[in-house]
Amino acid sequence: MDSVNLAATGGFAEIISFVGNFLVLLIVAGAFFFFALRAGRAAFITLVMSLYAGFALFTLFPYTKLLSGDSAMTVFVANSIVFGVLTFFPYVLLRRVSTSGNIHIPGLFLAGLSFLAAGLLLAIGYHVLSLSAAIPLTPSLSALFAPDSYFFWWFAAPLVGIFLTAR
């Protein structure tokens, strides 16, 4: 009986450890998933596309040197606000231009796309917005987002996911 109790307790501890390591990724993915359910799948795909446009505009933004501050948190918040504004305007524009046709993506694929979009947002935060200086990531998330070569794959993954789910 003790071995069963130890196995159950150990398994639960491993699950809690896993969830704790990836909590940020799971929360952002959940937010994207509920946004997609609430606003619609077309709005979700428009949001993912506007993240790409916001990233492009942010990398070309000429006043990033003026966004320096006393602490890493100040720099991260300033960069995040500018990135959010530069993502919001393409979202509004793409939402007006895009057709509001019925896009049918099954729930499991929608959850996968939400995970990939969350990964994209965290990769942008980690590599571009100085998220790691403000909020240290867990070693597990750092292993997923720290290598520069992984940035490309996180950047390409939502596009591949949309391509595979769109008919």
Secondary structure, 3 states (H helix, E strand, C coil): CHHHHHHHHHHHHHHHHHHHHCHHHHHHHHHHHHHHHHHCHHHHHHHHHHHHHHHHHHHHCCCHHHHCCCCHHHHHHHHHHHHHHHHHHHHHHHHHHCCCCCCCCCHHHHHHHHHHHHHHHHHHHHHCCCHHHHCCCCHHHHHHHCCHHHHHHHHHHHHHHHHHHCC
